[in-house]
Every structure is written in C-alpha cells, then in structure tokens.
Amino acid sequence: MMGCYFMNVIRGLLGIIFLFLIAFLFSNNKKRIRYQTVILGFLLQFLFCLFSLEMAGET
C-alpha cells in the first residue's frame, strides 16, 4: 500500500516539474523569470495540499 502512495507522489511531482519545464520552454523572456516567486508559489501549493489532506484525514 505504501509503495502505491509513493508512486502517486512521484507521479504528481513529475507532472509539476513537466509543467514548469513547458512554461519555461515557451517563455518569451527567460531572463525575467523570478525563480523566488516560482519556488514560493510551489511551496504554498505544497503546504495547501498537506493541509487539505490532513483535514480530509480527520473526517
């Protein structure tokens, strides 16, 4: 059961990385990308995910 959960997490992370890569490749001005903002947004999304999964586990 834990192996299946781990593979789902890996698949999700690979999907997010793939989306970031596509956005980077199609960007017209790669020098103006604010990586701090991108990383902060990713971390906020990750924390929201953890919080929502924690709340779903309490019901």
C-alpha positions as a printed NumPy array, in Angstrom:
array([[  0.   ,   0.   ,   0.   ],
       [  2.801,   2.443,   0.851],
       [  4.541,   1.756,  -2.474],
       [  1.404,   2.787,  -4.354],
       [  1.181,   6.019,  -2.353],
       [  4.845,   6.774,  -3.009],
       [  4.402,   6.256,  -6.747],
       [  1.426,   8.649,  -6.753],
       [  3.537,  11.312,  -5.051],
       [  6.377,  10.806,  -7.535],
       [  3.932,  10.982, -10.457],
       [  2.492,  14.237,  -9.123],
       [  5.927,  15.789,  -8.648],
       [  6.981,  14.753, -12.144],
       [  3.798,  16.326, -13.521],
       [  4.518,  19.616, -11.781],
       [  8.135,  19.596, -12.99 ],
       [  6.912,  18.863, -16.513],
       [  4.514,  21.825, -16.389],
       [  7.291,  24.1  , -15.125],
       [  9.528,  22.882, -17.957],
       [  6.867,  23.557, -20.598],
       [  6.243,  27.037, -19.18 ],
       [  9.987,  27.745, -19.21 ],
       [ 10.448,  26.499, -22.779],
       [  7.561,  28.583, -24.123],
       [  8.607,  31.705, -22.23 ],
       [  9.49 ,  34.663, -24.446],
       [ 11.813,  36.284, -21.922],
       [ 13.546,  33.643, -19.798],
       [ 15.815,  36.188, -18.095],
       [ 12.855,  37.896, -16.426],
       [ 11.582,  34.767, -14.669],
       [ 11.558,  35.351, -10.926],
       [ 12.603,  31.987,  -9.569],
       [ 11.966,  33.053,  -5.983],
       [  8.3  ,  33.678,  -6.871],
       [  8.042,  30.339,  -8.67 ],
       [  9.536,  28.458,  -5.715],
       [  7.364,  30.333,  -3.215],
       [  4.248,  29.506,  -5.247],
       [  5.241,  25.843,  -5.405],
       [  5.835,  25.725,  -1.648],
       [  2.492,  27.395,  -0.925],
       [  0.755,  24.903,  -3.192],
       [  2.527,  22.038,  -1.43 ],
       [  1.589,  23.346,   2.032],
       [ -2.031,  23.81 ,   0.972],
       [ -2.027,  20.223,  -0.287],
       [ -0.652,  18.913,   3.008],
       [ -3.163,  20.953,   4.987],
       [ -6.112,  19.792,   2.894],
       [ -5.018,  16.152,   3.09 ],
       [ -4.594,  16.462,   6.855],
       [ -8.089,  17.934,   7.202],
       [ -9.547,  15.207,   4.979],
       [ -7.962,  12.568,   7.217],
       [ -9.786,  13.9  ,  10.29 ],
       [-13.277,  13.27 ,   8.93 ]])
